[in-house]
Amino acid sequence: MKINEKLFKTIIDTAQDCVFWKDKDRRFVGVNKAFLDFYGFESDEILIGKNDEEMGWHSDPEPYKRDELEVLEGKNTYKVRGKCIIRGEERDIIASKRPIYDGDKIIGLSGSFVDITDVVKRANRLEGSQVMYTMDKLRRFPFFDKIIDETGLDELLDPLTGILSRAWAIRFVQSLIEEKTPFTFSIIDLDNFKSINDSYGHSAGDKVLARVAKGLADISDGFGLAGRFGGDELLFIDLKNISFNDKKKFYNDLYEGSFALRINERFEGGEALITGTSGCASFPEDADNFNELFGIIDKMLYLGKNKGRNCYTIYDESRHKDIEIRKLNKDGLFSVMHEIREITEKEKSVEDKLSSVFPILKEMIQIKELLYVNKEGLMCGTKDKTICENAKDIEKIVKGDIYNENTLEPIKKHSPVFYRSLIKNGFESVMVVRVKKGNETIGYIVCAVRRSLRIWQDSECALVYYVSGLISQ
């Protein structure tokens, strides 16, 4: 097929790039339809025979003039960044130009350009921000492969963490349910996040969110996507680990071997241990619709918080279907305190008072045992009466009214006798509250759990401190 003028015009006018050609004096000879549409012209009559300066398309026309003069001397240019003014608005473009020859003689130049203003704006918005998912990574998932070219990466990602935004994470989950694709859905809540913001500033909180998001994206690369649900809550969609054992292994790795959770983060003025509480369930095994599935993972999250945070809970229908979670909120705390007061008033001895309130404390702060250390330093169990251990050096670690620690390392250093008694009975995290009568210390309440890195909440400490005041009366 020979290229004639009519065919050439057909080809040029179907091109999406803006195409133009000029004579040796840099005056327009012709342009294609995309060019006319870009500038809003109905025909090329308005520009034929004129150069760029006469059209007024550049705030500084000299660089473009020099560029075209070099092309007319035989130079080719390719994808050169520039700007032009369209109806009073400055737009970003990239242009390529090359000389037009008649035999060995240059008689003009041709060129094309594309508008990249939106691309530049997106890049500027993302510049300096963390970006965990590239377009190529998201294309691995059919849902995003269909929409990413039209939607753009910046609309899909949370600007701070670089993982999926809430809206797109949820849309992705809903698409998997519609396509009946099995997956595991999780929600992760960062523990005591407010205290980090309050202690070190919001920039420290942003740093923590970005680091956890990066760790979660890295450990799940290729089979899962993370999203930011809002505030300090993250979402995770896992297309690989569906069975209970696979989920357990993944979360063990996340908590023990990744750089996402249980990590120390340094800030200006200090550092903090970064932990999170997670709840997860799978589609379609645990639920066959979004609302039910999200309700389950939210319930598992609160179950993990009640267990002392810094842990994960995998939904198991046989264990969790009918479970009711009693939340230690402000109103609930007052009613519990009233209930505890009424119970303790009926008992006389310290031991009997602790035995009577143990079932309530067990439920409210998720402890397996409540211990009491008397004035002689003897530590005995409330539930397990066989526990009777030496804790004579407990006062060396408890300097104030309340002591809580998520590991036993400080106790090992300062109160080795107390430490050995705890280890002997399998305890790994403790909260200790001093029991006083006037200014005299008459004993210590010890809340102990067989899990390291248990995080004791202020409300939990306050509840046990309230009990200590009641049993000393």
PEGIRA-V661604 format. One record per backbone hydrogen bond with DSSP energy under -0.5 kcal/mol. NH is the residue of the N-H (numbers start at 1). CO is the residue of the C=O. E is the energy in kcal/mol with one decimal. If there is no record, write none. Layout:
((NH,CO,E) (NH,CO,E))
//
This chain:
((4,2,-0.9) (8,4,-2.7) (9,5,-2.2) (10,6,-1.9) (11,7,-2.5) (12,8,-2.6) (13,9,-2.4) (14,10,-0.9) (14,11,-0.6) (15,11,-0.6) (15,12,-0.9) (18,113,-2.4) (19,17,-0.7) (20,111,-2.6) (21,30,-2.2) (22,109,-3.2) (23,27,-2.4) (24,107,-0.9) (26,23,-2.0) (28,50,-2.7) (29,21,-2.9) (30,21,-1.7) (32,19,-2.1) (36,32,-1.8) (37,33,-2.8) (38,34,-2.2) (39,35,-1.9) (40,36,-1.2) (41,36,-2.5) (46,43,-0.6) (47,44,-1.3) (48,44,-1.7) (49,28,-2.6) (50,47,-2.3) (55,51,-1.4) (56,52,-1.4) (57,52,-1.2) (65,61,-2.0) (66,62,-2.6) (67,63,-2.0) (68,64,-2.1) (69,65,-2.2) (70,66,-2.0) (71,67,-1.6) (72,68,-2.2) (73,70,-0.7) (74,71,-2.0) (75,70,-1.9) (77,97,-2.9) (80,95,-3.1) (81,79,-0.5) (82,93,-2.5) (84,91,-2.1) (85,57,-2.6) (86,84,-0.6) (86,89,-3.4) (87,85,-0.5) (89,86,-2.3) (91,84,-3.5) (93,82,-2.6) (94,114,-1.7) (95,80,-2.3) (96,112,-2.6) (97,77,-1.2) (98,110,-2.3) (100,108,-2.9) (101,99,-0.5) (102,105,-3.2) (104,102,-0.5) (105,102,-1.5) (107,100,-2.7) (107,105,-0.5) (108,100,-1.0) (109,22,-1.8) (110,98,-2.6) (111,20,-2.7) (112,96,-2.2) (113,18,-1.9) (114,94,-1.8) (116,92,-2.5) (116,114,-0.5) (117,92,-0.7) (120,116,-2.5) (121,117,-2.4) (122,118,-2.3) (123,119,-2.4) (124,120,-2.6) (125,121,-2.1) (126,122,-1.9) (127,123,-1.4) (129,126,-2.3) (130,160,-0.7) (132,130,-0.5) (132,162,-1.4) (133,162,-0.9) (134,132,-0.5) (138,134,-2.1) (139,135,-1.8) (140,137,-1.0) (141,138,-1.9) (142,140,-0.6) (144,141,-0.9) (145,141,-2.0) (146,142,-1.5) (147,143,-0.7) (148,144,-2.3) (151,147,-2.4) (152,148,-2.2) (155,152,-0.6) (156,152,-0.8) (156,153,-0.7) (157,153,-1.5) (158,163,-3.8) (162,158,-2.3) (164,226,-2.2) (165,156,-2.7) (169,165,-2.3) (170,166,-2.3) (171,167,-2.1) (172,168,-2.0) (173,169,-2.0) (174,170,-2.6) (175,171,-2.1) (176,172,-1.9) (177,173,-2.0) (178,174,-2.3) (179,175,-2.1) (180,177,-0.9) (181,176,-2.9) (182,180,-0.6) (183,283,-1.7) (184,238,-2.9) (185,281,-3.1) (186,236,-2.2) (187,279,-2.2) (188,234,-2.9) (189,277,-3.0) (190,188,-0.5) (190,232,-2.2) (191,275,-2.1) (193,190,-0.8) (196,192,-0.9) (196,193,-0.5) (197,193,-1.8) (198,194,-2.8) (199,195,-2.2) (200,196,-2.8) (201,196,-0.5) (201,197,-1.6) (204,201,-0.7) (205,201,-1.4) (206,202,-2.5) (207,203,-1.9) (208,204,-2.1) (209,205,-2.4) (210,206,-2.5) (211,207,-2.1) (212,208,-2.6) (213,209,-2.4) (214,210,-2.2) (215,211,-2.4) (216,212,-2.5) (217,213,-2.4) (218,214,-2.6) (219,215,-2.2) (220,216,-1.0) (221,218,-1.2) (223,220,-2.0) (224,220,-1.7) (225,237,-2.2) (227,235,-2.6) (228,164,-2.8) (229,227,-0.7) (229,233,-1.6) (230,233,-1.6) (233,230,-2.3) (234,188,-3.0) (235,227,-3.8) (236,186,-2.1) (237,225,-2.9) (238,184,-2.7) (238,236,-0.5) (239,223,-2.7) (239,237,-0.5) (242,240,-1.2) (247,243,-2.5) (248,244,-2.4) (249,245,-2.2) (250,246,-2.4) (251,247,-2.6) (252,248,-2.2) (253,249,-2.4) (254,250,-2.5) (255,251,-2.3) (256,252,-2.3) (257,253,-2.4) (258,253,-0.8) (261,254,-0.8) (262,274,-2.1) (263,274,-1.4) (265,263,-0.5) (265,272,-2.7) (267,270,-3.7) (269,267,-0.9) (270,267,-1.7) (272,265,-2.0) (274,263,-3.8) (274,272,-0.6) (275,273,-0.6) (277,189,-2.9) (278,311,-2.4) (279,187,-2.0) (280,313,-2.1) (281,185,-2.0) (283,183,-2.9) (286,282,-2.6) (287,282,-0.9) (293,289,-2.2) (294,290,-3.1) (295,291,-2.1) (296,292,-1.9) (297,293,-2.1) (298,294,-2.2) (299,295,-1.8) (300,296,-2.5) (301,297,-1.9) (302,298,-2.0) (303,299,-1.9) (304,300,-2.1) (305,301,-2.0) (306,302,-2.3) (307,303,-1.3) (308,305,-1.3) (309,304,-2.2) (313,278,-1.7) (315,280,-2.3) (315,313,-0.5) (319,316,-1.4) (320,316,-3.0) (321,317,-1.8) (323,320,-0.9) (326,324,-0.6) (327,325,-0.8) (329,327,-1.8) (333,329,-2.5) (334,330,-1.6) (335,331,-1.8) (336,332,-2.1) (337,333,-2.5) (338,334,-2.1) (339,335,-2.0) (340,336,-2.7) (341,337,-2.3) (342,338,-2.0) (343,339,-1.8) (344,340,-2.7) (345,341,-1.9) (346,343,-1.2) (347,344,-1.3) (353,349,-2.2) (354,350,-2.4) (355,351,-2.2) (356,352,-2.0) (357,353,-1.6) (358,354,-1.4) (359,355,-0.5) (361,357,-2.4) (362,358,-3.1) (363,359,-1.5) (364,360,-2.8) (365,361,-2.6) (366,362,-0.7) (368,448,-0.8) (369,448,-0.9) (371,446,-3.1) (372,380,-2.3) (373,444,-2.8) (374,372,-0.6) (374,378,-2.0) (377,374,-1.9) (379,377,-0.5) (379,389,-3.7) (380,372,-2.3) (380,378,-0.6) (381,387,-1.8) (382,370,-1.8) (385,383,-1.0) (387,384,-1.5) (388,386,-0.7) (389,379,-3.2) (391,377,-3.3) (394,391,-1.7) (396,393,-1.5) (397,394,-1.4) (398,394,-1.6) (399,397,-1.1) (403,432,-3.2) (405,430,-2.1) (412,408,-2.6) (413,409,-1.5) (414,410,-2.2) (415,411,-2.9) (419,415,-2.5) (420,416,-2.3) (421,417,-1.7) (422,418,-1.9) (423,419,-2.6) (424,420,-2.2) (425,421,-0.9) (425,422,-0.6) (426,423,-1.8) (427,422,-2.3) (428,449,-2.8) (429,449,-1.6) (430,405,-1.2) (431,447,-2.2) (432,403,-3.9) (433,445,-2.5) (434,401,-2.9) (435,443,-3.0) (436,434,-0.6) (437,440,-2.9) (440,437,-1.7) (442,435,-2.7) (442,440,-0.6) (443,435,-1.2) (444,373,-2.0) (445,433,-2.8) (446,371,-2.9) (447,431,-3.1) (447,445,-0.5) (448,369,-1.4) (448,446,-0.6) (449,429,-2.2) (451,449,-0.8) (453,406,-3.7) (454,406,-0.5) (454,451,-0.7) (455,308,-2.7) (456,454,-0.6) (457,455,-0.5) (461,457,-2.3) (462,458,-2.5) (463,459,-1.7) (464,460,-2.0) (465,461,-2.3) (466,462,-2.0) (467,463,-1.8) (468,464,-2.3) (469,465,-1.5) (470,466,-1.5) (471,467,-2.4) (472,468,-0.8) (473,470,-1.1))
//
